[in-house]
Amino acid sequence: MTFPATRRLADALVIALIAGWTLWYLADTVSASSRVTNLIFILPVAVLLLGLCGFEALRLLRAPAAPAPAPAAEDDPEDLAGTLKVMALFAAYVLSAERIGFDLATCLFVGLYLLLKGERRPLIVLGYAALFGNLVTLFFARMLPYPMPMAWL
């Protein structure tokens, strides 16, 4: 995979920021309390995250550079229209969640989004919308400290 120079710089900056934040958080945790019970979750995650940062940095250094792509002559009107449709769908989702229930609104949003993006197999649209919508709803219902309006859950 080839990367233009600006992309390589941006990726390197993100990797450095993630690694730096991880090191700061780990140091702050150790300074607060270096007991094993306090570090049992943070230390393995920090080591894993720093390892992933190192792996990505090596991959970025080994990837050959590519020339920067030429800028587009003008914006694609179809892309703008698609973006506006997704924004309208999301606005409808947000405005309808309280009225029809968070679970039903989430399932409808996911299904309509799949249709908008070109998925035409009804079993995939209905199955994914139902499964993902209900899982997200159950997750948020358990995570948030206040009750949410629901249609069936």
N, C-alpha and C positions, 0 to 999 in steps of 0.2 A: 504494500500500500504506500502511495506517495502522498506527501503533505506539502502544501505551499508554505513558504517561510512564515507568513503571518499566522497561519494555523498552528505551526510548530511552536511559535513563541507563545501563543495563547494557551495551548495545551501544557507547555512547560510551566507557565505561570499558575495555571489551575493546579497542577500536580504539586508545585512548591507551596501553594497556599494550603492545600489539604494536608500535606506533610507537616507544615509549620503549625497549623492549628492542632493537629493530632499531638505533636510533641508538646505544645503549650498545655493542652488539656491534661495530658499524662503527667507533666511536671506539676501542674496545679493540684491534681489528685493526690500525687505522692506527698506534696508538701502539706496537704490538709490532713492526711492520715496514711501512713505507709503500711498499715495492717493488711494482711493477706485477704481478709474478708472484704475489705473495701476495694481491693484491686482485682478480685477474682474475675470480674466481668470486663473491666476497663482495660487491663493489661493485654489479654489475648486479642481483643478487638483492635487495640492500638498497634500491636505487633503485626496483625493481619493487614491493617490499613497502610502501615508504613511499607510492608512488603509489596502490596499492590502498587503503591506509589513508585517504589523502586523498579518494579517490573515494567510499569508504563513508561517510566523515564528511559529505561534501557531500550524499550521498543521504539520510543520516539527518536532516540539517538541513532538507532540502526536503520530507520526507515529512510529511503532516499528522498531527497528534496524534489519537489515538482514546481514548475513555473506557476505563478499566480494566474487564476482564470481571468479571462477578459470580462470586464463589467458588462452587464446586460444593457442593450440599447434603450429599452423601455420596460416598464413593468408589465407582466403578463396579466391581462384583465381577467382571465379565467381563474388565476390564482387569487386575485383580490376578491372575486365573487365567491369562491369557495371559502375563503377566510371569513367573509361577512356572513355566509350561511352558518358556519360553525359558531360564530359569535352570537347570532340570533338564536340558534338552538340552545346554547349555553344560557343565554338570558331567559329563555322560556323555562329552562330547567330550574334555574334559581328562583324565578317568580312562582313556579307551580309547586315546588317542593313542600311548602307549608300547607297549601290548599289540598293537594291530592295525596300527600304522604311522601316522605323521603324515599321509601323503598320503591314505590310505583314510579315516582319521578326519575329515580336513578335508572331503573330498568328501561323506561321509555327513552331516556336520553341516550343510553348506550346503544339500544336497538336502532334508533333514528340516526345516530352518528354512523353506525356501521352501514346503514342504507345510503347515507349521504356520501360515504367514502367508496361506494361501489359494490359492497357485498350484496349478493342477490340470492344466496342460498337461505331459504327460510329457517331451516333447522339450525344453521350456524348463527343466524341473527337472533332467533328466539332463545336458543340454548345459551349462547354467550351472554346475552342481555340479562336473562334470568339468573344465571349462575354468578356472574360478576356483580350485577346489581344487588343481589341478596347478600353476597359475601361482604361487599363494601358497606352495605347498610348494617349488617350485624357487627362489623368491626367498629364503625362509628357509634353505634348504639351502646356498645360495651365500653368504649374509650371515653365518651363524653359524659360529664357528671350530671347532665340534665336530660329529661326525656325529650324525644324527638317525635314529631307527628308521623305516624305510620299508617299504611293502608291495610297491610296484612301481617306484618311482623310484630 
